[in-house]
């Protein structure tokens, strides 16, 4: 079971963005990468599941 959980926790992600604002000058843009936060949450949940699995063995 632990190997299955770790296999699902192996994540790879690519995120590319191009933002174009027509007829603008000196514009500052800030973006937030929420995909990374979701991936971290999934990895933590998988590690907790492995830990619980090991303790219950």
N, CA, C and O atoms as a printed pandas DataFrame, in Angstrom:
     atom_number atom_name residue_name chain_id  residue_number  x_coord  y_coord  z_coord
0              1         N          UNK        A               1    0.817   -1.192    0.000
1              2        CA          UNK        A               1    0.000    0.000    0.000
2              3         C          UNK        A               1    0.865    1.262    0.000
3              4         O          UNK        A               1    0.539    2.235   -0.681
4              5         N          UNK        A               2    1.946    1.254    0.745
5              6        CA          UNK        A               2    2.813    2.431    0.817
6              7         C          UNK        A               2    3.421    2.742   -0.544
7              8         O          UNK        A               2    3.535    3.910   -0.915
8              9         N          UNK        A               3    3.810    1.723   -1.286
9             10        CA          UNK        A               3    4.388    1.953   -2.611
10            11         C          UNK        A               3    3.359    2.567   -3.561
11            12         O          UNK        A               3    3.692    3.434   -4.368
12            13         N          UNK        A               4    2.110    2.113   -3.460
13            14        CA          UNK        A               4    1.050    2.688   -4.295
14            15         C          UNK        A               4    0.864    4.170   -4.002
15            16         O          UNK        A               4    0.716    4.977   -4.919
16            17         N          UNK        A               5    0.872    4.524   -2.720
17            18        CA          UNK        A               5    0.696    5.925   -2.342
18            19         C          UNK        A               5    1.862    6.785   -2.826
19            20         O          UNK        A               5    1.666    7.900   -3.308
20            21         N          UNK        A               6    3.073    6.252   -2.692
21            22        CA          UNK        A               6    4.236    7.007   -3.143
22            23         C          UNK        A               6    4.243    7.152   -4.663
23            24         O          UNK        A               6    4.679    8.180   -5.181
24            25         N          UNK        A               7    3.770    6.142   -5.381
25            26        CA          UNK        A               7    3.708    6.227   -6.835
26            27         C          UNK        A               7    2.744    7.329   -7.267
27            28         O          UNK        A               7    3.006    8.036   -8.241
28            29         N          UNK        A               8    1.637    7.478   -6.553
29            30        CA          UNK        A               8    0.681    8.528   -6.877
30            31         C          UNK        A               8    1.197    9.911   -6.457
31            32         O          UNK        A               8    0.750   10.921   -7.001
32            33         N          UNK        A               9    2.110    9.969   -5.522
33            34        CA          UNK        A               9    2.630   11.243   -5.043
34            35         C          UNK        A               9    3.746   11.788   -5.932
35            36         O          UNK        A               9    4.177   12.926   -5.751
36            37         N          UNK        A              10    4.218   10.991   -6.888
37            38        CA          UNK        A              10    5.271   11.444   -7.793
38            39         C          UNK        A              10    4.657   12.392   -8.815
39            40         O          UNK        A              10    3.990   11.952   -9.752
40            41         N          UNK        A              11    4.880   13.692   -8.636
41            42        CA          UNK        A              11    4.209   14.706   -9.441
42            43         C          UNK        A              11    5.207   15.476  -10.289
43            44         O          UNK        A              11    6.327   15.759   -9.863
44            45         N          UNK        A              12    4.779   15.803  -11.484
45            46        CA          UNK        A              12    5.587   16.650  -12.361
46            47         C          UNK        A              12    4.660   17.682  -12.977
47            48         O          UNK        A              12    3.555   17.359  -13.414
48            49         N          UNK        A              13    5.115   18.924  -13.007
49            50        CA          UNK        A              13    4.230   19.992  -13.464
50            51         C          UNK        A              13    5.013   21.029  -14.248
51            52         O          UNK        A              13    6.137   21.383  -13.893
52            53         N          UNK        A              14    4.403   21.506  -15.315
53            54        CA          UNK        A              14    4.959   22.604  -16.082
54            55         C          UNK        A              14    3.874   23.657  -16.220
55            56         O          UNK        A              14    2.731   23.342  -16.548
56            57         N          UNK        A              15    4.234   24.898  -15.970
57            58        CA          UNK        A              15    3.267   25.980  -16.051
58            59         C          UNK        A              15    3.919   27.142  -16.786
59            60         O          UNK        A              15    4.902   27.712  -16.310
60            61         N          UNK        A              16    3.375   27.491  -17.937
61            62        CA          UNK        A              16    3.898   28.614  -18.711
62            63         C          UNK        A              16    2.765   29.597  -18.947
63            64         O          UNK        A              16    1.648   29.210  -19.290
64            65         N          UNK        A              17    3.066   30.864  -18.760
65            66        CA          UNK        A              17    2.062   31.900  -18.972
66            67         C          UNK        A              17    2.675   33.046  -19.761
67            68         O          UNK        A              17    3.845   33.392  -19.591
68            69         N          UNK        A              18    1.861   33.618  -20.617
69            70        CA          UNK        A              18    2.252   34.830  -21.337
70            71         C          UNK        A              18    1.093   35.806  -21.196
71            72         O          UNK        A              18   -0.030   35.520  -21.610
72            73         N          UNK        A              19    1.375   36.945  -20.616
73            74        CA          UNK        A              19    0.348   37.952  -20.388
74            75         C          UNK        A              19    0.667   39.160  -21.247
75            76         O          UNK        A              19    1.760   39.720  -21.169
76            77         N          UNK        A              20   -0.296   39.557  -22.068
77            78        CA          UNK        A              20   -0.127   40.710  -22.939
78            79         C          UNK        A              20   -1.228   41.711  -22.616
79            80         O          UNK        A              20   -2.413   41.377  -22.642
80            81         N          UNK        A              21   -0.827   42.937  -22.312
81            82        CA          UNK        A              21   -1.790   44.014  -22.073
82            83         C          UNK        A              21   -1.572   45.055  -23.164
83            84         O          UNK        A              21   -0.539   45.722  -23.216
84            85         N          UNK        A              22   -2.558   45.173  -24.019
85            86        CA          UNK        A              22   -2.452   46.054  -25.186
86            87         C          UNK        A              22   -2.592   47.509  -24.746
87            88         O          UNK        A              22   -3.395   47.848  -23.876
88            89         N          UNK        A              23   -1.783   48.354  -25.380
89            90        CA          UNK        A              23   -1.816   49.809  -25.140
90            91         C          UNK        A              23   -1.585   50.162  -23.667
91            92         O          UNK        A              23   -2.318   50.967  -23.092
92            93         N          UNK        A              24   -0.562   49.555  -23.067
93            94        CA          UNK        A              24   -0.254   49.853  -21.674
94            95         C          UNK        A              24    1.230   50.158  -21.527
95            96         O          UNK        A              24    2.044   49.761  -22.361
96            97         N          UNK        A              25    1.566   50.865  -20.460
97            98        CA          UNK        A              25    2.956   51.227  -20.201
98            99         C          UNK        A              25    3.186   51.179  -18.701
99           100         O          UNK        A              25    2.341   51.623  -17.923
100          101         N          UNK        A              26    4.335   50.637  -18.292
101          102        CA          UNK        A              26    4.728   50.548  -16.886
102          103         C          UNK        A              26    3.678   49.826  -16.029
103          104         O          UNK        A              26    3.314   50.299  -14.953
104          105         N          UNK        A              27    3.208   48.703  -16.508
105          106        CA          UNK        A              27    2.217   47.904  -15.779
106          107         C          UNK        A              27    2.944   46.809  -15.025
107          108         O          UNK        A              27    3.807   46.132  -15.585
108          109         N          UNK        A              28    2.600   46.631  -13.753
109          110        CA          UNK        A              28    3.168   45.552  -12.943
110          111         C          UNK        A              28    2.129   44.452  -12.794
111          112         O          UNK        A              28    0.971   44.720  -12.476
112          113         N          UNK        A              29    2.550   43.209  -13.025
113          114        CA          UNK        A              29    1.645   42.064  -12.951
114          115         C          UNK        A              29    2.173   41.090  -11.912
115          116         O          UNK        A              29    3.362   40.771  -11.897
116          117         N          UNK        A              30    1.300   40.626  -11.059
117          118        CA          UNK        A              30    1.643   39.612  -10.062
118          119         C          UNK        A              30    0.736   38.404  -10.263
119          120         O          UNK        A              30   -0.483   38.540  -10.364
120          121         N          UNK        A              31    1.343   37.222  -10.319
121          122        CA          UNK        A              31    0.552   35.999  -10.461
122          123         C          UNK        A              31    0.827   35.093   -9.272
123          124         O          UNK        A              31    1.875   35.181   -8.632
124          125         N          UNK        A              32   -0.125   34.226   -8.991
125          126        CA          UNK        A              32    0.012   33.263   -7.906
126          127         C          UNK        A              32   -0.123   31.861   -8.483
127          128         O          UNK        A              32   -1.070   31.566   -9.213
128          129         N          UNK        A              33    0.827   31.006   -8.151
129          130        CA          UNK        A              33    0.807   29.630   -8.649
130          131         C          UNK        A              33    0.121   28.740   -7.618
131          132         O          UNK        A              33    0.768   28.250   -6.692
132          133         N          UNK        A              34   -1.180   28.529   -7.774
133          134        CA          UNK        A              34   -1.919   27.708   -6.813
134          135         C          UNK        A              34   -1.717   26.224   -7.072
135          136         O          UNK        A              34   -1.978   25.402   -6.194
136          137         N          UNK        A              35   -1.248   25.868   -8.283
137          138        CA          UNK        A              35   -0.998   24.459   -8.580
138          139         C          UNK        A              35    0.083   23.889   -7.669
139          140         O          UNK        A              35   -0.006   22.735   -7.251
140          141         N          UNK        A              36    1.097   24.680   -7.361
141          142        CA          UNK        A              36    2.164   24.215   -6.476
142          143         C          UNK        A              36    1.623   23.935   -5.081
143          144         O          UNK        A              36    2.014   22.951   -4.453
144          145         N          UNK        A              37    0.739   24.776   -4.595
145          146        CA          UNK        A              37    0.144   24.561   -3.273
146          147         C          UNK        A              37   -0.689   23.288   -3.250
147          148         O          UNK        A              37   -0.662   22.546   -2.268
148          149         N          UNK        A              38   -1.419   23.033   -4.311
149          150        CA          UNK        A              38   -2.228   21.810   -4.391
150          151         C          UNK        A              38   -1.322   20.587   -4.418
151          152         O          UNK        A              38   -1.612   19.590   -3.756
152          153         N          UNK        A              39   -0.233   20.648   -5.174
153          154        CA          UNK        A              39    0.697   19.522   -5.238
154          155         C          UNK        A              39    1.343   19.254   -3.884
155          156         O          UNK        A              39    1.532   18.097   -3.508
156          157         N          UNK        A              40    1.680   20.299   -3.156
157          158        CA          UNK        A              40    2.251   20.127   -1.817
158          159         C          UNK        A              40    1.228   19.479   -0.893
159          160         O          UNK        A              40    1.576   18.606   -0.098
160          161         N          UNK        A              41   -0.028   19.899   -0.992
161          162        CA          UNK        A              41   -1.078   19.327   -0.149
162          163         C          UNK        A              41   -1.255   17.839   -0.445
163          164         O          UNK        A              41   -1.410   17.044    0.482
164          165         N          UNK        A              42   -1.234   17.454   -1.705
165          166        CA          UNK        A              42   -1.371   16.035   -2.083
166          167         C          UNK        A              42   -0.182   15.237   -1.559
167          168         O          UNK        A              42   -0.357   14.125   -1.062
168          169         N          UNK        A              43    1.011   15.786   -1.664
169          170        CA          UNK        A              43    2.198   15.088   -1.178
170          171         C          UNK        A              43    2.141   14.897    0.333
171          172         O          UNK        A              43    2.496   13.829    0.833
172          173         N          UNK        A              44    1.702   15.912    1.065
173          174        CA          UNK        A              44    1.583   15.806    2.527
174          175         C          UNK        A              44    0.543   14.751    2.892
175          176         O          UNK        A              44    0.758   13.960    3.811
176          177         N          UNK        A              45   -0.573   14.734    2.184
177          178        CA          UNK        A              45   -1.606   13.732    2.463
178          179         C          UNK        A              45   -1.090   12.327    2.200
179          180         O          UNK        A              45   -1.397   11.403    2.953
180          181         N          UNK        A              46   -0.307   12.154    1.136
181          182        CA          UNK        A              46    0.264   10.841    0.837
182          183         C          UNK        A              46    1.248   10.414    1.921
183          184         O          UNK        A              46    1.257    9.254    2.332
184          185         N          UNK        A              47    2.077   11.348    2.384
185          186        CA          UNK        A              47    3.033   11.012    3.448
186          187         C          UNK        A              47    2.319   10.650    4.743
187          188         O          UNK        A              47    2.742    9.732    5.447
188          189         N          UNK        A              48    1.256   11.350    5.061
189          190        CA          UNK        A              48    0.474   11.019    6.263
190          191         C          UNK        A              48   -0.138    9.628    6.135
191          192         O          UNK        A              48   -0.142    8.855    7.092
192          193         N          UNK        A              49   -0.655    9.314    4.948
193          194        CA          UNK        A              49   -1.245    7.989    4.717
194          195         C          UNK        A              49   -0.194    6.886    4.873
195          196         O          UNK        A              49   -0.468    5.831    5.446
196          197         N          UNK        A              50    1.001    7.143    4.361
197          198        CA          UNK        A              50    2.095    6.159    4.514
198          199         C          UNK        A              50    2.447    5.992    5.975
199          200         O          UNK        A              50    2.621    4.872    6.455
200          201         N          UNK        A              51    2.550    7.101    6.680
201          202        CA          UNK        A              51    2.898    7.070    8.110
202          203         C          UNK        A              51    1.852    6.278    8.907
203          204         O          UNK        A              51    2.208    5.454    9.749
204          205         N          UNK        A              52    0.575    6.525    8.641
205          206        CA          UNK        A              52   -0.494    5.809    9.329
206          207         C          UNK        A              52   -0.456    4.330    8.964
207          208         O          UNK        A              52   -0.679    3.471    9.816
208          209         N          UNK        A              53   -0.174    4.033    7.695
209          210        CA          UNK        A              53   -0.090    2.641    7.254
210          211         C          UNK        A              53    1.036    1.903    7.984
211          212         O          UNK        A              53    0.869    0.756    8.397
212          213         N          UNK        A              54    2.175    2.566    8.138
213          214        CA          UNK        A              54    3.317    1.947    8.822
214          215         C          UNK        A              54    2.996    1.728   10.302
215          216         O          UNK        A              54    3.332    0.684   10.862
216          217         N          UNK        A              55    2.354    2.701   10.929
217          218        CA          UNK        A              55    2.026    2.573   12.345
218          219         C          UNK        A              55    0.992    1.476   12.604
219          220         O          UNK        A              55    1.022    0.835   13.654
220          221         N          UNK        A              56    0.083    1.257   11.661
221          222        CA          UNK        A              56   -0.970    0.267   11.873
222          223         C          UNK        A              56   -0.512   -1.143   11.506
223          224         O          UNK        A              56   -1.249   -2.103   11.731
224          225         N          UNK        A              57    0.680   -1.285   10.952
225          226        CA          UNK        A              57    1.186   -2.616   10.564
226          227         C          UNK        A              57    1.654   -3.415   11.755
227          228         O          UNK        A              57    2.106   -4.549   11.599
